[in-house]
Amino acid sequence: MHYGYQIKPHGNYGMRNNIKSLKKFWNNKNVFLTGHTGFKGAWLSIFLKILGAKVTGYSLKPNQQTNFFDLANIKNFIDHSIIGDIRDYSKLKKSIYKCSPDFVVHMAAQSLVRHSYENPKYTYEVNTLGTVNILDILNELNFIKAGLIITTDKVYLNKNKNLFFREQDRLGGVDPYSSSKACAELVVNSYINSFLKNKKIFVASVRAGNVIGGGDFSKDRIIPDYFRSFKDKKIVLRSPNSIRPWQHVLDPLYGYLLLLMKLYQKKEYEEYSWNFGPKRSNNKSVLNVVHELNGHFNNSIKIIKKPILSKKYYESSVLMLDSTKARKTLGWEPRYDLKESLILVANWYKSFLQKKDLLAISKKQINSYFK
């Protein structure tokens, strides 16, 4: 999947960037962000506002009663918050047109593997056709500088062989979630080569690892499952030995911002897709993560190993990313190892349990990322 362009790296934004230099670029830039009420979308909303950007969010209402978006009052922190369905083409197009953004970042998704088995049609409508809607609007409006389509590390054809996936590796996906995101990647490739590259609208897809951080309250994810287990002092692990590329949410989000900066300056790349994975030492088992968290909270949460998905549903046991291209071309490096990531996670949830200002702790963690 290639543009046919040659990679032409210019400069190195990398970790040498301090927050002042980022603010210089992002100040007063208009960003249209789908999925802003979700976990990663909420973090990116705060990140962008700290950098001085104007943020318009478009998303469904949060699907959990307890959620980061409401707890941190992000609705009143960003410039505009629109509650809308990514499948509603007319409303989505009107919202983007009214925002007149420099950038579009598409994060809205049905992101849970088990839910994708229970609701496959909805998963494809949101993840694949929702992406079609975004790209078709970019092509129609024809004034947006650059865009990112957020997919997942699960887009690769995974045969559990302890390989680090590179961007050019074969796409696949057995479960409907992975498959729907792989379909979205094919859609991105088609729109780029058929329409967008001729108009100099630079769009890329980005694939991150298993992102963790404060504020995740979703079902069937190890971090929120762990904190929900405080009540009963036990946690059920459906895949305790599964290895995942754990990374703190700020690492891939920073990579997304660097890539958008390059795309804005109309730098041309051979490939449209980019991996933003963690340090290789972060590829640990689910069981390891729970043991680490138990240490941070001096807890004795009982671990129950119960592979409830093994027969009914397929789920990859090993998943790892190669981010060499982002390192060499963008100068991006993941900052946090797993221990550091889990310290930040623990501190955030301690603030939540103590009913502290969660927007303040989130902003503090973002600012500390550059120190």
N, C-alpha and C positions, 0 to 999 in steps of 0.2 A: 504494500500500500504506500505509494510514493506520489509526491507532487510531480517529480521530475525536476525539482529545484536542487541546487547545490547548497550545502550548508555553508553559511557565511557568518561565522561568529564575529561580532564586533564588540570588543571590550569585555569586561567581566563584572557583572553586577554582584554576584556572590555574597558571601557573608561579610565581605569588607564593607558592604552597605551598612551605614548606620541609619537610624530612624529619621534623621534630618534629611538625608539625601532621598529617602523614599518619599517623605512628605513633599519635597520639592517637585517630584514628578506627579504624585497623586493629588495634590491640592486642587480642588474644584473640578476634578474629573468626574463625569457622570457615569455611574455604574448601575446597570439593570441586572438584578440578581434574582434568579428563580430559586425557590426552596429556602428562602431566608428564615422561615420559622423552624427549620430543622436544626439538628445539632451542628453540622459543619457550616451551614448557611448562617446560623446565628454568630458563630465565631468569626466568619469572614466579614459579616456586617460590622462587627465591632472593630476588627482589624482595619477595614477600609475607612471607617469614620475617624479612627485615631490618626490615620495618614492624611486626613483632610478631604477625602472624596465625598461626593454626594451620592447617597445610596437610595435606590428605589427597589423595594422587595416585592416579589410576586409569588404567592404560595397559598396552599391550603392552610386552614387553621391547624395549629399543633394537634397531633393525634394522641397526645397523652395529657391527662389532667395536670400532672406535674411536668413542666417542660422549661427548658432554658430560656426560650423566647419570652415567656411571660414572667419568669422569676427575675430576669435581668431587665425587664421593661424595655426590651429592644425596640418595640413599636415606637416609643417616644424618643428613642436615641437616634434612629435613622431618619432620613428626610421624608420618605413616603413608604407606607406599608399597604400593599394591595392584597386582599384575600381573593384568590382566583384559582381556577383549575387549569393546569398546563394543557389540558385537552380542549379548552375553550378557545379556539383559534381567534375568533373575533375580539374577545375581551383581551386576550394576550397581545394581539397586534395593536389595538388601541392604546394599551398601557405602555408598550414599548415606544410607540410613536410619540405619545405625550411626554415621556421621559426624555426622548432624544439623546440616548446615551452615547458615550464614547466607547463603552465596553458592554458586552452582554456576557454574563457568567451563568451557565445553565446547570443548576444543582438539583432541581426538583426531581424526585424519583420515588419509586416504590423500592426500598432498599433492603428488605428483609427476605432471606432465602426461604424460610419456612412459609412465610405469607405468600411467596410467589407460587408455591405448590398449591396452596389453598385458593388462590385467586390469580391463575395464570393469565387470563384474558385481560384483566385490569392491569397486571404488571406489564404486559406488552403494550397496552394502550398508553400508559404513562411513560415508560422508559424508552420505547422505540418511537411510537407516533408522537409523543411529546417532543422528542428531539427533532422529528420531521417538522413540527410546527415552528420551533425556534429557528431552524435553518431556513425554512421557506420564508419566514418573516424577514430574516437578515437579507435574503436575496431580493425580496420585494422592496424593502425600505431603502436599501442601497446607500446608507449614509453612516453606518456604524463602522468604527475603525477596526475593532478586533473582537473576537469572542472565544470563550472556552466552553467546551462541553465536558462535564465531569462524568466519567464512567466509573470503572472499578478495576482492581487487580484481578478480578474473577472473569475477565473477558477472554482469557487465554484457554486454549485446549489443554486441560490439565490431566496428566496421566500419573500424578503423584510420584515423580521420579527424582525429587530433590534437585530440580533445575531452577536456576534463576531466569525468569522470563524476560526477554528483551522485546522492544517495541515491534520488531519485525516478525516475531514468532506467530504461529498460526492461532487465529481466534477460534473460540469454541464456546462450550458451556452446556452442561447437562441439565442443570436446574433452570427453571424459567427465568429467575433473576439474572443469572450469568448470561444466559442465551439472549435475553432482551437487551442487555447492555452490549453484547457483541454485535447484535443487530444495529444498535445505535452507532457503533463504530463504523459499520459498513455504510450507514446513511451519511455520516460525516464525510467519509472518503468520497462518496458519490457527489455530494453537494459541492465539496471543494473543487473537484476536478471538472464537474459539469457546469458550474455557475460561478462560485465565489472567487476563485483565483483569477478569473478573467476581469473581475471588478475590483481586484486588489483589496478584497475583504479577507483579512487573515484570521483563520479559525483553526483551533487545535483541540484535540481531545487529550485529557489527562487521566492517568490511572494511578491511584494511590493504594497503599497497603491498608491493613486493618487499623483504622484511625481511632485513637483513644484520647480522652480528655474530659475535663469537667463539663457537666451539662448534658451528658448523654443519658436519656431515660427510656430508650427504646426497649422493646421486648427482644429476647433471644440474643442479647449482646452481653459479653462477659462482664464489662465494667458496671453497667446498671444492674445486672443480675446479682453481682456481688453485693452492692449496697442495699438492694432489696432484701438480701438474705440476712441483714442485721436483725430483723424481727424474729425469725425462726432459728437463727444461728446454724443454718445449713444451706448449702448450695448444690444444685444438681448440675453436673457437667455432662452434656450430651456427647462431647468430643474432647475428652480431657487431654489426649495425646496429640491432637491436631496442632500442627506448627503453622503459625501465621506471622506475617511481617508487621509487627506492632510498631506504631509510630505515633508520637504526639501530634495532635491536630495542627499545631502551628507550623510544623515542618513542611507538610505538603502545601498548606495555604501560602506560605512564603514562596515556595516554588511556583505556584500559580501566578502570583503577582509578578515575579521576575519574568515569566514567560509572556504575560500580557504586555509588559513594558517593551519586550523585544518585538512582539507582534505589532504593537502600536507604531513602532519606528519602521515598520514594514521590512523587517529582516526576513529573509527567505530561507526555508528549511526543506531538506530533502524529504522528511517525513512529517506527517501531521500529528502523530501520537507521541506522548511523552510519559515515561514512568517517573514517579516520585516516591520511591520506596525508602525504608529506614536503613540504618546501619545494619550490616549483615549480622552483627552480634544480637540484634533485636529479634531475630527469627527464633522464637521460643514457643513452647507448648502452652496451651490454655492453662494447664495445671500449674506451670511455672508462674504465670501471671497471678493466679489466686494465692499461691504461697507468698509471693512478694507483697501483695496487698494485705494479707494477714499479718505480715511483719510490721507494716506501717501503722496498723490499727491495734496492734497487740491483741488481735482477735483469735478466737479458736473456732472459726466458722467450719463446721463439719462438711467435708467434701464427699458428695455422693456421685459415683461414676455410673451414669445410666445413658448409654448410647441410644437415645430414643428415636433418632433419625436413621439409624444404620440400615434398617430393613425397608422402611416405607419411603424414605427420601435419600437421594444421593447428595453427599457433600464432600468436597476435596479435603484430604487429610494433610496435604503439604502445599504451601503456596508462598512463593518468594519472588521478589522483583529485582531486576538489574537496572540501576538508574545511571549507568555510565554516561549516557547521552546528556542528561540534565547536568551532570557534574562537569563534563568537558565543555559543553556549549554555553550553558547559562552560568557556570561557576557556582551552582547550587550545591550545598552540602546539608544533609540532615544533621541537626545540632544535637539532639537528645538521644541518649541510649535508653534502654528499657527501664533501668532503675530510675534515671532522672525523670523520664516520662511519668512513671507511676508515683513519684514524689509529688509532681505537679497535680496529677489526678487526685491523689489523697488530700492535698491541701485544699483543692477546690471543693471537694465533697465535705471536708471538715467545716469549711465556711458555710456550706449549704445546711449541714446539720445544726450549726450554731446560729443559723438565721442571720448571717452577715450580708453585706451588700455584694451581691454576686456580679453585678456589672463592674464594680470597683476591683474585685479580685481578678476578674477576667482581663480587664485593662492592664492591671499590674503585671499579669503573666505575659501579656503581649509586649509590653515595654521592656520587661526583663529579658525577653528573647534576644534582644540586641545588645545586651550588656556582657 
